[in-house]
Amino acid sequence: MARNSFWIAVAASLVAALAVRYAVIEPETLAHLCRSADAPWWCVARAGVVAVLATEAPGLAALAAGVVATLSRRLSWALSAACLGAAGLALYAAGTGAVGCLLGMLVFARSPAPASPDARRQGEA
């Protein structure tokens, strides 16, 4: 069950990042609207998101989490790296996002699988 949850979380991160990209950042109508003199209040938040993404923040965060995951072998860091990396792939930080995502996935793949209930019962006997 934990194995499936990992991949579901990574996929959900990718889908959320794609939604942000194609619903908030990419539409030209929003860009033109936010450049006008009477821009709505939420254009400030959109500009902040665009500024953060220009620094490749998701990819750099994924890379940092991937390094920590590799050194510590902690699955929580591996999940963070994989999710941030997946988001980075969609949000203009493909290089660093890919490396961070890969590091997280490698740590996860190298982790021991949890024992199944049947194996636990056999060990008790």
N, CA, C and O atoms as CSV, one atom per row, in Angstrom:
chain,resi,resn,atom,element,x,y,z
A,1,MET,N,N,0.824,-1.201,0.000
A,1,MET,CA,C,0.000,0.000,0.000
A,1,MET,C,C,0.861,1.256,0.000
A,1,MET,O,O,0.544,2.219,-0.698
A,2,ALA,N,N,1.958,1.262,0.779
A,2,ALA,CA,C,2.820,2.434,0.836
A,2,ALA,C,C,3.485,2.695,-0.515
A,2,ALA,O,O,3.724,3.845,-0.884
A,3,ARG,N,N,3.780,1.626,-1.245
A,3,ARG,CA,C,4.400,1.788,-2.564
A,3,ARG,C,C,3.455,2.538,-3.510
A,3,ARG,O,O,3.875,3.443,-4.231
A,4,ASN,N,N,2.199,2.158,-3.497
A,4,ASN,CA,C,1.228,2.832,-4.366
A,4,ASN,C,C,1.036,4.283,-3.947
A,4,ASN,O,O,0.894,5.156,-4.803
A,5,SER,N,N,1.030,4.554,-2.657
A,5,SER,CA,C,0.851,5.919,-2.162
A,5,SER,C,C,1.970,6.830,-2.636
A,5,SER,O,O,1.725,7.994,-2.954
A,6,PHE,N,N,3.180,6.326,-2.688
A,6,PHE,CA,C,4.319,7.106,-3.162
A,6,PHE,C,C,4.076,7.568,-4.592
A,6,PHE,O,O,4.211,8.752,-4.897
A,7,TRP,N,N,3.720,6.637,-5.464
A,7,TRP,CA,C,3.532,6.969,-6.874
A,7,TRP,C,C,2.306,7.839,-7.089
A,7,TRP,O,O,2.300,8.688,-7.981
A,8,ILE,N,N,1.268,7.642,-6.286
A,8,ILE,CA,C,0.079,8.494,-6.385
A,8,ILE,C,C,0.428,9.926,-5.998
A,8,ILE,O,O,-0.035,10.869,-6.640
A,9,ALA,N,N,1.237,10.098,-4.959
A,9,ALA,CA,C,1.640,11.441,-4.533
A,9,ALA,C,C,2.486,12.129,-5.607
A,9,ALA,O,O,2.309,13.318,-5.870
A,10,VAL,N,N,3.395,11.390,-6.220
A,10,VAL,CA,C,4.229,11.964,-7.286
A,10,VAL,C,C,3.358,12.367,-8.478
A,10,VAL,O,O,3.530,13.450,-9.039
A,11,ALA,N,N,2.434,11.502,-8.860
A,11,ALA,CA,C,1.535,11.816,-9.981
A,11,ALA,C,C,0.652,13.021,-9.652
A,11,ALA,O,O,0.427,13.877,-10.509
A,12,ALA,N,N,0.156,13.091,-8.422
A,12,ALA,CA,C,-0.684,14.225,-8.018
A,12,ALA,C,C,0.116,15.533,-8.057
A,12,ALA,O,O,-0.416,16.573,-8.445
A,13,SER,N,N,1.376,15.482,-7.659
A,13,SER,CA,C,2.232,16.674,-7.728
A,13,SER,C,C,2.418,17.139,-9.162
A,13,SER,O,O,2.378,18.335,-9.453
A,14,LEU,N,N,2.622,16.187,-10.045
A,14,LEU,CA,C,2.786,16.528,-11.458
A,14,LEU,C,C,1.507,17.134,-12.025
A,14,LEU,O,O,1.555,18.133,-12.742
A,15,VAL,N,N,0.368,16.532,-11.706
A,15,VAL,CA,C,-0.915,17.051,-12.202
A,15,VAL,C,C,-1.181,18.453,-11.652
A,15,VAL,O,O,-1.628,19.329,-12.392
A,16,ALA,N,N,-0.911,18.676,-10.362
A,16,ALA,CA,C,-1.117,20.001,-9.773
A,16,ALA,C,C,-0.204,21.036,-10.426
A,16,ALA,O,O,-0.630,22.158,-10.698
A,17,ALA,N,N,1.045,20.662,-10.675
A,17,ALA,CA,C,1.977,21.594,-11.320
A,17,ALA,C,C,1.533,21.912,-12.739
A,17,ALA,O,O,1.621,23.059,-13.178
A,18,LEU,N,N,1.061,20.910,-13.451
A,18,LEU,CA,C,0.561,21.160,-14.812
A,18,LEU,C,C,-0.671,22.051,-14.788
A,18,LEU,O,O,-0.846,22.889,-15.673
A,19,ALA,N,N,-1.519,21.881,-13.793
A,19,ALA,CA,C,-2.705,22.731,-13.664
A,19,ALA,C,C,-2.295,24.177,-13.423
A,19,ALA,O,O,-2.863,25.090,-14.021
A,20,VAL,N,N,-1.316,24.391,-12.555
A,20,VAL,CA,C,-0.821,25.752,-12.304
A,20,VAL,C,C,-0.231,26.333,-13.582
A,20,VAL,O,O,-0.483,27.487,-13.928
A,21,ARG,N,N,0.552,25.525,-14.274
A,21,ARG,CA,C,1.199,26.024,-15.492
A,21,ARG,C,C,0.183,26.434,-16.551
A,21,ARG,O,O,0.268,27.525,-17.115
A,22,TYR,N,N,-0.779,25.553,-16.815
A,22,TYR,CA,C,-1.689,25.810,-17.928
A,22,TYR,C,C,-2.930,26.618,-17.557
A,22,TYR,O,O,-3.637,27.095,-18.445
A,23,ALA,N,N,-3.207,26.781,-16.271
A,23,ALA,CA,C,-4.374,27.581,-15.879
A,23,ALA,C,C,-3.982,28.956,-15.348
A,23,ALA,O,O,-4.777,29.893,-15.425
A,24,VAL,N,N,-2.772,29.092,-14.812
A,24,VAL,CA,C,-2.391,30.348,-14.168
A,24,VAL,C,C,-1.269,31.073,-14.909
A,24,VAL,O,O,-1.314,32.296,-15.048
A,25,ILE,N,N,-0.276,30.348,-15.381
A,25,ILE,CA,C,0.919,30.992,-15.934
A,25,ILE,C,C,0.848,31.182,-17.444
A,25,ILE,O,O,1.117,32.275,-17.941
A,26,GLU,N,N,0.494,30.149,-18.170
A,26,GLU,CA,C,0.557,30.163,-19.633
A,26,GLU,C,C,-0.491,31.013,-20.351
A,26,GLU,O,O,-0.159,31.613,-21.373
A,27,PRO,N,N,-1.731,31.098,-19.879
A,27,PRO,CA,C,-2.746,31.801,-20.689
A,27,PRO,C,C,-2.361,33.252,-20.984
A,27,PRO,O,O,-2.100,34.043,-20.077
A,28,GLU,N,N,-2.334,33.571,-22.254
A,28,GLU,CA,C,-1.976,34.925,-22.671
A,28,GLU,C,C,-3.014,35.943,-22.210
A,28,GLU,O,O,-2.675,37.093,-21.933
A,29,THR,N,N,-4.260,35.529,-22.128
A,29,THR,CA,C,-5.302,36.460,-21.688
A,29,THR,C,C,-5.042,36.932,-20.255
A,29,THR,O,O,-5.273,38.096,-19.929
A,30,LEU,N,N,-4.563,36.027,-19.405
A,30,LEU,CA,C,-4.238,36.428,-18.030
A,30,LEU,C,C,-3.033,37.357,-18.003
A,30,LEU,O,O,-3.004,38.324,-17.243
A,31,ALA,N,N,-2.050,37.064,-18.825
A,31,ALA,CA,C,-0.864,37.922,-18.874
A,31,ALA,C,C,-1.234,39.332,-19.321
A,31,ALA,O,O,-0.768,40.311,-18.737
A,32,HIS,N,N,-2.064,39.440,-20.346
A,32,HIS,CA,C,-2.489,40.761,-20.819
A,32,HIS,C,C,-3.350,41.473,-19.775
A,32,HIS,O,O,-3.216,42.679,-19.568
A,33,LEU,N,N,-4.214,40.731,-19.133
A,33,LEU,CA,C,-5.068,41.312,-18.105
A,33,LEU,C,C,-4.231,41.856,-16.950
A,33,LEU,O,O,-4.513,42.935,-16.429
A,34,CYS,N,N,-3.220,41.121,-16.559
A,34,CYS,CA,C,-2.390,41.552,-15.428
A,34,CYS,C,C,-1.455,42.697,-15.792
A,34,CYS,O,O,-0.931,43.359,-14.896
A,35,ARG,N,N,-1.231,42.951,-17.073
A,35,ARG,CA,C,-0.401,44.083,-17.482
A,35,ARG,C,C,-1.201,45.378,-17.595
A,35,ARG,O,O,-0.625,46.459,-17.712
A,36,SER,N,N,-2.517,45.265,-17.559
A,36,SER,CA,C,-3.350,46.459,-17.718
A,36,SER,C,C,-3.330,47.310,-16.445
A,36,SER,O,O,-2.942,46.845,-15.373
A,37,ALA,N,N,-3.753,48.551,-16.590
A,37,ALA,CA,C,-3.740,49.488,-15.457
A,37,ALA,C,C,-4.740,49.087,-14.373
A,37,ALA,O,O,-4.492,49.320,-13.190
A,38,ASP,N,N,-5.837,48.503,-14.751
A,38,ASP,CA,C,-6.846,48.100,-13.765
A,38,ASP,C,C,-6.822,46.580,-13.538
A,38,ASP,O,O,-7.858,45.916,-13.589
A,39,ALA,N,N,-5.629,46.051,-13.289
A,39,ALA,CA,C,-5.447,44.614,-13.080
A,39,ALA,C,C,-6.114,44.174,-11.782
A,39,ALA,O,O,-6.120,44.921,-10.804
A,40,PRO,N,N,-6.671,42.974,-11.768
A,40,PRO,CA,C,-7.295,42.461,-10.542
A,40,PRO,C,C,-6.263,42.233,-9.441
A,40,PRO,O,O,-5.059,42.185,-9.696
A,41,TRP,N,N,-6.755,42.096,-8.224
A,41,TRP,CA,C,-5.880,41.940,-7.059
A,41,TRP,C,C,-5.038,40.673,-7.125
A,41,TRP,O,O,-3.919,40.663,-6.611
A,42,TRP,N,N,-5.533,39.618,-7.732
A,42,TRP,CA,C,-4.824,38.351,-7.746
A,42,TRP,C,C,-3.637,38.351,-8.706
A,42,TRP,O,O,-2.857,37.399,-8.723
A,43,CYS,N,N,-3.495,39.394,-9.492
A,43,CYS,CA,C,-2.335,39.481,-10.386
A,43,CYS,C,C,-1.028,39.614,-9.609
A,43,CYS,O,O,0.030,39.213,-10.094
A,44,VAL,N,N,-1.102,40.172,-8.414
A,44,VAL,CA,C,0.098,40.263,-7.570
A,44,VAL,C,C,0.573,38.862,-7.199
A,44,VAL,O,O,1.769,38.575,-7.256
A,45,ALA,N,N,-0.369,37.983,-6.816
A,45,ALA,CA,C,-0.012,36.603,-6.476
A,45,ALA,C,C,0.531,35.866,-7.701
A,45,ALA,O,O,1.488,35.099,-7.600
A,46,ARG,N,N,-0.082,36.104,-8.845
A,46,ARG,CA,C,0.393,35.470,-10.071
A,46,ARG,C,C,1.803,35.934,-10.405
A,46,ARG,O,O,2.645,35.127,-10.799
A,47,ALA,N,N,2.063,37.219,-10.253
A,47,ALA,CA,C,3.404,37.744,-10.511
A,47,ALA,C,C,4.422,37.140,-9.539
A,47,ALA,O,O,5.561,36.865,-9.918
A,48,GLY,N,N,4.011,36.937,-8.299
A,48,GLY,CA,C,4.896,36.298,-7.329
A,48,GLY,C,C,5.233,34.867,-7.713
A,48,GLY,O,O,6.381,34.437,-7.599
A,49,VAL,N,N,4.228,34.135,-8.168
A,49,VAL,CA,C,4.457,32.756,-8.606
A,49,VAL,C,C,5.399,32.733,-9.805
A,49,VAL,O,O,6.317,31.914,-9.855
A,50,VAL,N,N,5.185,33.609,-10.753
A,50,VAL,CA,C,6.047,33.672,-11.930
A,50,VAL,C,C,7.481,34.030,-11.531
A,50,VAL,O,O,8.430,33.468,-12.078
A,51,ALA,N,N,7.645,34.953,-10.591
A,51,ALA,CA,C,8.986,35.345,-10.141
A,51,ALA,C,C,9.698,34.185,-9.444
A,51,ALA,O,O,10.890,33.966,-9.660
A,52,VAL,N,N,8.978,33.454,-8.621
A,52,VAL,CA,C,9.582,32.301,-7.930
A,52,VAL,C,C,9.984,31.241,-8.945
A,52,VAL,O,O,11.062,30.657,-8.838
A,53,LEU,N,N,9.132,30.991,-9.922
A,53,LEU,CA,C,9.439,29.964,-10.917
A,53,LEU,C,C,10.594,30.376,-11.826
A,53,LEU,O,O,11.274,29.514,-12.384
A,54,ALA,N,N,10.821,31.655,-11.981
A,54,ALA,CA,C,11.951,32.123,-12.792
A,54,ALA,C,C,13.282,31.783,-12.143
A,54,ALA,O,O,14.309,31.738,-12.820
A,55,THR,N,N,13.272,31.546,-10.846
A,55,THR,CA,C,14.504,31.186,-10.130
A,55,THR,C,C,14.739,29.681,-10.101
A,55,THR,O,O,15.707,29.224,-9.492
A,56,GLU,N,N,13.878,28.907,-10.743
A,56,GLU,CA,C,13.939,27.446,-10.742
A,56,GLU,C,C,13.830,26.872,-9.333
A,56,GLU,O,O,14.448,25.853,-9.024
A,57,ALA,N,N,13.055,27.518,-8.492
A,57,ALA,CA,C,12.922,27.102,-7.090
A,57,ALA,C,C,12.443,25.664,-6.923
A,57,ALA,O,O,13.006,24.951,-6.093
A,58,PRO,N,N,11.434,25.192,-7.665
A,58,PRO,CA,C,11.022,23.797,-7.454
A,58,PRO,C,C,12.134,22.798,-7.767
A,58,PRO,O,O,12.298,21.804,-7.059
A,59,GLY,N,N,12.880,23.058,-8.804
A,59,GLY,CA,C,13.971,22.156,-9.169
A,59,GLY,C,C,15.098,22.176,-8.159
A,59,GLY,O,O,15.645,21.130,-7.809
A,60,LEU,N,N,15.447,23.365,-7.687
A,60,LEU,CA,C,16.503,23.454,-6.686
A,60,LEU,C,C,16.083,22.813,-5.364
A,60,LEU,O,O,16.889,22.165,-4.697
A,61,ALA,N,N,14.817,22.999,-4.995
A,61,ALA,CA,C,14.309,22.354,-3.780
A,61,ALA,C,C,14.311,20.836,-3.946
A,61,ALA,O,O,14.642,20.110,-3.009
A,62,ALA,N,N,13.944,20.355,-5.133
A,62,ALA,CA,C,13.963,18.912,-5.396
A,62,ALA,C,C,15.376,18.365,-5.321
A,62,ALA,O,O,15.603,17.289,-4.768
A,63,LEU,N,N,16.314,19.097,-5.869
A,63,LEU,CA,C,17.712,18.675,-5.834
A,63,LEU,C,C,18.225,18.611,-4.397
A,63,LEU,O,O,18.892,17.651,-4.012
A,64,ALA,N,N,17.912,19.635,-3.609
A,64,ALA,CA,C,18.336,19.641,-2.208
A,64,ALA,C,C,17.694,18.488,-1.437
A,64,ALA,O,O,18.370,17.803,-0.670
A,65,ALA,N,N,16.398,18.273,-1.636
A,65,ALA,CA,C,15.720,17.166,-0.955
A,65,ALA,C,C,16.278,15.825,-1.421
A,65,ALA,O,O,16.387,14.888,-0.629
A,66,GLY,N,N,16.628,15.730,-2.684
A,66,GLY,CA,C,17.217,14.493,-3.198
A,66,GLY,C,C,18.564,14.187,-2.586
A,66,GLY,O,O,18.865,13.031,-2.291
A,67,VAL,N,N,19.378,15.209,-2.391
A,67,VAL,CA,C,20.679,15.010,-1.750
A,67,VAL,C,C,20.487,14.565,-0.295
A,67,VAL,O,O,21.156,13.642,0.169
A,68,VAL,N,N,19.575,15.224,0.415
A,68,VAL,CA,C,19.295,14.836,1.806
A,68,VAL,C,C,18.753,13.411,1.855
A,68,VAL,O,O,19.140,12.631,2.725
A,69,ALA,N,N,17.862,13.067,0.929
A,69,ALA,CA,C,17.302,11.713,0.888
A,69,ALA,C,C,18.396,10.680,0.633
A,69,ALA,O,O,18.400,9.610,1.243
A,70,THR,N,N,19.315,11.001,-0.263
A,70,THR,CA,C,20.401,10.079,-0.582
A,70,THR,C,C,21.320,9.869,0.617
A,70,THR,O,O,21.748,8.748,0.892
A,71,LEU,N,N,21.616,10.939,1.319
A,71,LEU,CA,C,22.517,10.833,2.466
A,71,LEU,C,C,21.846,10.202,3.683
A,71,LEU,O,O,22.490,9.467,4.432
A,72,SER,N,N,20.570,10.478,3.885
A,72,SER,CA,C,19.888,9.997,5.091
A,72,SER,C,C,19.099,8.705,4.867
A,72,SER,O,O,18.783,7.997,5.822
A,73,ARG,N,N,18.782,8.401,3.611
A,73,ARG,CA,C,17.960,7.229,3.261
A,73,ARG,C,C,16.564,7.283,3.877
A,73,ARG,O,O,15.953,6.243,4.125
A,74,ARG,N,N,16.065,8.473,4.119
A,74,ARG,CA,C,14.726,8.630,4.702
A,74,ARG,C,C,13.704,8.734,3.585
A,74,ARG,O,O,13.879,9.481,2.622
A,75,LEU,N,N,12.631,7.964,3.734
A,75,LEU,CA,C,11.600,7.939,2.700
A,75,LEU,C,C,10.822,9.242,2.623
A,75,LEU,O,O,10.320,9.595,1.556
A,76,SER,N,N,10.711,9.960,3.726
A,76,SER,CA,C,10.009,11.241,3.680
A,76,SER,C,C,10.758,12.230,2.780
A,76,SER,O,O,10.138,12.984,2.029
A,77,TRP,N,N,12.075,12.224,2.860
A,77,TRP,CA,C,12.862,13.092,1.990
A,77,TRP,C,C,12.802,12.606,0.545
A,77,TRP,O,O,12.787,13.411,-0.387
A,78,ALA,N,N,12.767,11.295,0.363
A,78,ALA,CA,C,12.657,10.742,-0.989
A,78,ALA,C,C,11.338,11.159,-1.630
A,78,ALA,O,O,11.296,11.531,-2.803
A,79,LEU,N,N,10.266,11.094,-0.852
A,79,LEU,CA,C,8.962,11.517,-1.367
A,79,LEU,C,C,8.971,13.003,-1.705
A,79,LEU,O,O,8.458,13.409,-2.748
A,80,SER,N,N,9.548,13.807,-0.835
A,80,SER,CA,C,9.639,15.252,-1.101
A,80,SER,C,C,10.417,15.522,-2.380
A,80,SER,O,O,9.995,16.324,-3.212
A,81,ALA,N,N,11.550,14.854,-2.534
A,81,ALA,CA,C,12.373,15.062,-3.728
A,81,ALA,C,C,11.635,14.651,-4.991
A,81,ALA,O,O,11.677,15.359,-5.997
A,82,ALA,N,N,10.960,13.512,-4.943
A,82,ALA,CA,C,10.246,13.035,-6.127
A,82,ALA,C,C,9.082,13.960,-6.481
A,82,ALA,O,O,8.867,14.271,-7.653
A,83,CYS,N,N,8.341,14.393,-5.479
A,83,CYS,CA,C,7.197,15.282,-5.747
A,83,CYS,C,C,7.651,16.655,-6.233
A,83,CYS,O,O,7.105,17.183,-7.202
A,84,LEU,N,N,8.641,17.232,-5.568
A,84,LEU,CA,C,9.161,18.530,-6.012
A,84,LEU,C,C,9.787,18.426,-7.400
A,84,LEU,O,O,9.652,19.334,-8.219
A,85,GLY,N,N,10.468,17.319,-7.656
A,85,GLY,CA,C,11.069,17.111,-8.969
A,85,GLY,C,C,10.028,16.992,-10.059
A,85,GLY,O,O,10.195,17.544,-11.146
A,86,ALA,N,N,8.948,16.271,-9.774
A,86,ALA,CA,C,7.861,16.150,-10.752
A,86,ALA,C,C,7.255,17.523,-11.033
A,86,ALA,O,O,6.955,17.853,-12.180
A,87,ALA,N,N,7.079,18.312,-9.986
A,87,ALA,CA,C,6.560,19.670,-10.176
A,87,ALA,C,C,7.564,20.514,-10.956
A,87,ALA,O,O,7.175,21.294,-11.826
A,88,GLY,N,N,8.835,20.365,-10.653
A,88,GLY,CA,C,9.865,21.110,-11.373
A,88,GLY,C,C,9.893,20.790,-12.855
A,88,GLY,O,O,10.144,21.664,-13.685
A,89,LEU,N,N,9.634,19.525,-13.186
A,89,LEU,CA,C,9.599,19.141,-14.598
A,89,LEU,C,C,8.530,19.913,-15.357
A,89,LEU,O,O,8.724,20.265,-16.520
A,90,ALA,N,N,7.415,20.173,-14.712
A,90,ALA,CA,C,6.317,20.887,-15.368
A,90,ALA,C,C,6.447,22.399,-15.247
A,90,ALA,O,O,5.875,23.141,-16.046
A,91,LEU,N,N,7.207,22.860,-14.238
A,91,LEU,CA,C,7.252,24.294,-13.957
A,91,LEU,C,C,8.611,24.917,-14.268
A,91,LEU,O,O,9.169,25.654,-13.454
A,92,TYR,N,N,9.132,24.615,-15.444
A,92,TYR,CA,C,10.279,25.326,-16.003
A,92,TYR,C,C,11.595,25.082,-15.281
A,92,TYR,O,O,12.506,25.902,-15.392
A,93,ALA,N,N,11.727,23.994,-14.552
A,93,ALA,CA,C,12.989,23.659,-13.891
A,93,ALA,C,C,13.307,22.199,-14.203
A,93,ALA,O,O,13.525,21.390,-13.302
A,94,ALA,N,N,13.328,21.881,-15.492
A,94,ALA,CA,C,13.424,20.483,-15.904
A,94,ALA,C,C,14.753,19.840,-15.511
A,94,ALA,O,O,14.765,18.687,-15.081
A,95,GLY,N,N,15.842,20.535,-15.642
A,95,GLY,CA,C,17.150,19.936,-15.354
A,95,GLY,C,C,17.316,19.554,-13.900
A,95,GLY,O,O,17.557,18.391,-13.577
A,96,THR,N,N,17.187,20.534,-13.026
A,96,THR,CA,C,17.356,20.254,-11.597
A,96,THR,C,C,16.191,19.425,-11.059
A,96,THR,O,O,16.378,18.601,-10.163
A,97,GLY,N,N,14.999,19.639,-11.598
A,97,GLY,CA,C,13.846,18.852,-11.176
A,97,GLY,C,C,14.010,17.381,-11.512
A,97,GLY,O,O,13.659,16.516,-10.709
A,98,ALA,N,N,14.537,17.090,-12.688
A,98,ALA,CA,C,14.737,15.703,-13.100
A,98,ALA,C,C,15.752,15.007,-12.195
A,98,ALA,O,O,15.546,13.860,-11.800
A,99,VAL,N,N,16.836,15.689,-11.869
A,99,VAL,CA,C,17.852,15.081,-11.004
A,99,VAL,C,C,17.289,14.850,-9.609
A,99,VAL,O,O,17.492,13.780,-9.034
A,100,GLY,N,N,16.587,15.833,-9.056
A,100,GLY,CA,C,15.992,15.669,-7.730
A,100,GLY,C,C,14.959,14.568,-7.705
A,100,GLY,O,O,14.918,13.774,-6.765
A,101,CYS,N,N,14.119,14.511,-8.734
A,101,CYS,CA,C,13.097,13.465,-8.828
A,101,CYS,C,C,13.761,12.090,-8.925
A,101,CYS,O,O,13.325,11.143,-8.271
A,102,LEU,N,N,14.791,11.981,-9.720
A,102,LEU,CA,C,15.498,10.720,-9.880
A,102,LEU,C,C,16.144,10.277,-8.571
A,102,LEU,O,O,16.079,9.099,-8.217
A,103,LEU,N,N,16.768,11.207,-7.850
A,103,LEU,CA,C,17.378,10.853,-6.560
A,103,LEU,C,C,16.319,10.336,-5.580
A,103,LEU,O,O,16.535,9.341,-4.889
A,104,GLY,N,N,15.180,11.021,-5.530
A,104,GLY,CA,C,14.114,10.569,-4.644
A,104,GLY,C,C,13.593,9.197,-5.026
A,104,GLY,O,O,13.353,8.356,-4.159
A,105,MET,N,N,13.417,8.966,-6.323
A,105,MET,CA,C,12.926,7.668,-6.777
A,105,MET,C,C,13.936,6.559,-6.516
A,105,MET,O,O,13.554,5.437,-6.181
A,106,LEU,N,N,15.222,6.866,-6.666
A,106,LEU,CA,C,16.244,5.858,-6.400
A,106,LEU,C,C,16.285,5.479,-4.922
A,106,LEU,O,O,16.405,4.300,-4.589
A,107,VAL,N,N,16.188,6.453,-4.047
A,107,VAL,CA,C,16.157,6.150,-2.611
A,107,VAL,C,C,14.928,5.320,-2.289
A,107,VAL,O,O,15.006,4.366,-1.515
A,108,PHE,N,N,13.795,5.674,-2.876
A,108,PHE,CA,C,12.573,4.913,-2.638
A,108,PHE,C,C,12.711,3.487,-3.166
A,108,PHE,O,O,12.312,2.536,-2.495
A,109,ALA,N,N,13.269,3.338,-4.354
A,109,ALA,CA,C,13.415,2.007,-4.947
A,109,ALA,C,C,14.366,1.131,-4.149
A,109,ALA,O,O,14.205,-0.089,-4.118
A,110,ARG,N,N,15.349,1.733,-3.506
A,110,ARG,CA,C,16.328,0.964,-2.732
A,110,ARG,C,C,15.868,0.674,-1.310
A,110,ARG,O,O,16.545,-0.045,-0.575
A,111,SER,N,N,14.731,1.222,-0.917
A,111,SER,CA,C,14.239,0.980,0.444
A,111,SER,C,C,13.628,-0.410,0.525
A,111,SER,O,O,13.053,-0.894,-0.450
A,112,PRO,N,N,13.748,-1.056,1.679
A,112,PRO,CA,C,13.154,-2.383,1.806
A,112,PRO,C,C,11.640,-2.310,1.759
A,112,PRO,O,O,11.032,-1.388,2.304
A,113,ALA,N,N,11.046,-3.277,1.110
A,113,ALA,CA,C,9.586,-3.333,1.028
A,113,ALA,C,C,9.017,-3.727,2.377
A,113,ALA,O,O,9.592,-4.572,3.064
A,114,PRO,N,N,7.902,-3.135,2.770
A,114,PRO,CA,C,7.294,-3.533,4.035
A,114,PRO,C,C,6.824,-4.982,3.949
A,114,PRO,O,O,6.373,-5.446,2.902
A,115,ALA,N,N,6.941,-5.679,5.066
A,115,ALA,CA,C,6.531,-7.082,5.101
A,115,ALA,C,C,5.020,-7.178,4.942
A,115,ALA,O,O,4.269,-6.374,5.496
A,116,SER,N,N,4.593,-8.165,4.183
A,116,SER,CA,C,3.161,-8.380,4.007
A,116,SER,C,C,2.591,-9.034,5.261
A,116,SER,O,O,3.343,-9.640,6.026
A,117,PRO,N,N,1.286,-8.929,5.492
A,117,PRO,CA,C,0.683,-9.560,6.669
A,117,PRO,C,C,0.926,-11.069,6.711
A,117,PRO,O,O,1.104,-11.634,7.791
A,118,ASP,N,N,0.935,-11.733,5.541
A,118,ASP,CA,C,1.191,-13.176,5.501
A,118,ASP,C,C,2.605,-13.499,5.963
A,118,ASP,O,O,2.816,-14.465,6.695
A,119,ALA,N,N,3.573,-12.693,5.539
A,119,ALA,CA,C,4.958,-12.937,5.937
A,119,ALA,C,C,5.139,-12.716,7.432
A,119,ALA,O,O,5.913,-13.425,8.077
A,120,ARG,N,N,4.421,-11.726,7.993
A,120,ARG,CA,C,4.517,-11.478,9.432
A,120,ARG,C,C,3.956,-12.647,10.232
A,120,ARG,O,O,4.507,-13.035,11.262
A,121,ARG,N,N,2.849,-13.200,9.740
A,121,ARG,CA,C,2.229,-14.339,10.451
A,121,ARG,C,C,3.142,-15.560,10.373
A,121,ARG,O,O,3.238,-16.311,11.344
A,122,GLN,N,N,3.809,-15.775,9.249
A,122,GLN,CA,C,4.705,-16.913,9.131
A,122,GLN,C,C,5.915,-16.759,10.035
A,122,GLN,O,O,6.425,-17.746,10.565
A,123,GLY,N,N,6.376,-15.532,10.214
A,123,GLY,CA,C,7.512,-15.274,11.094
A,123,GLY,C,C,7.179,-15.507,12.559
A,123,GLY,O,O,8.060,-15.852,13.347
A,124,GLU,N,N,5.910,-15.321,12.935
A,124,GLU,CA,C,5.500,-15.522,14.311
A,124,GLU,C,C,5.398,-16.999,14.656
A,124,GLU,O,O,5.521,-17.367,15.824
A,125,ALA,N,N,5.178,-17.840,13.676
A,125,ALA,CA,C,4.967,-19.263,13.934
A,125,ALA,C,C,6.221,-19.991,14.293
A,125,ALA,O,O,6.186,-21.198,14.536
